[in-house]
Amino acid sequence: MNFPLISQFVEAIMASEDNFNELSHLRPVLGASGQPVMTGGGLAEVFKMKDELPV
C-alpha cells in the first residue's frame, strides 16, 4: 500500500480553500520560509491553521 508523501499533504493544505468542503474558512499558518507550520512525531503530522470565519 502506498501512502501519500508529506509534500502531497503540504500541497493540499496550501490549497485548503479548494480542498476542505466543510472547513473552507481555515487557512494554513505559514512560517518564515513560506511553508505551512507543522509538527510531527511517530506516524503523524499536524498543521497549524487559522480560522478566518467572520464573527
VEXBA-822832 format. One record per residue: residue in one letter; x, y, z of N, C-alpha, C in turn. Coordinates in pm, whole numbers, plus 50000, padded with zeros to 5 digits. Layout:
N
aXYZXYZXYZ ...
//
This chain:
55
m500844988350000500005000050000500905012450000 n500645021649910501395034149904500665045049980 f501385051850066500825062850144501265076050081 p500475086750098500855099850044502155104750107 l502925112050030504135118450080503765131050156 i504645135550246504365147950320504215159550223 s504945159550113504825170450014503425170949954 q502765159549941501395159349890500425165049993 f500675162450121499855168450226500045183650227 v501285188150213501575202550213500845209250097 e500865203249979500145208749863498655209949893 a498075199849955496645200049988496335210850091 i497195212350191496985222550293497105236550234 m498065238650144498265251750083497045255950000 a496285246349949495075249249873493845245649955 s493865248850084492795244650175491435249950134 e491385262050076490085267550036489425259149928 d490215251849852489675243249746489465228849793 n490205224649895490215210549935489365207250056 f488965217150133488155214550253486725219050228 n485815209650214484405213050190483775219950310 e483875213750425483205218750546484015229550618 l485315229450601486185238550676486945247850582 s486265252750481486925260950378487375274450431 h486965278250552487385290950611488745289750682 l489295277850690490605275950753491715278850654 r492775285350702493945288450621495195283850695 p496195278950624497415274750692498195286650747 v498825284550861499755294450916501095291450850 l501675301750788502935299850716504105304750801 g505205297550793506415301350864507235311150781 a508415314550828509295324150761509685319550620 s509725306450598510095301150467508925300850369 g507725304350418506545304050332505855290550328 q506365281050405505785267650413504865266950535 p503865257950532502955256650646503715252650773 v503295258350886503865254551015503275240951050 m504155231451080503685217951114504625211751216 t504095202051285504885194351381504515179751363 g505445171251391505165157051371505875148351471 g505455136051470506055126051555505405112751529 g506175102451537505615089251510505125088451367 l503835086551351503255085051218502305096451183 a502475108151246501525119051224502235132251197 e501585140851124501975154751105500755163151137 v500945173951210499845182951246500165196651190 f499245202151114499425215251052498695225751133 k499365237151156498735248251228497875256051130 m496615258251167495665265251080495075276951157 k494615287251083493905298251147492495298751091 d491575302551176490165303151141489855317251090 e489475318550965489135331450908487635333250888 l486865326150968485405327350964485025340651027 p484295349150953483885361951011483005359751134 v483225368151233482455366851358481285376351354 
//
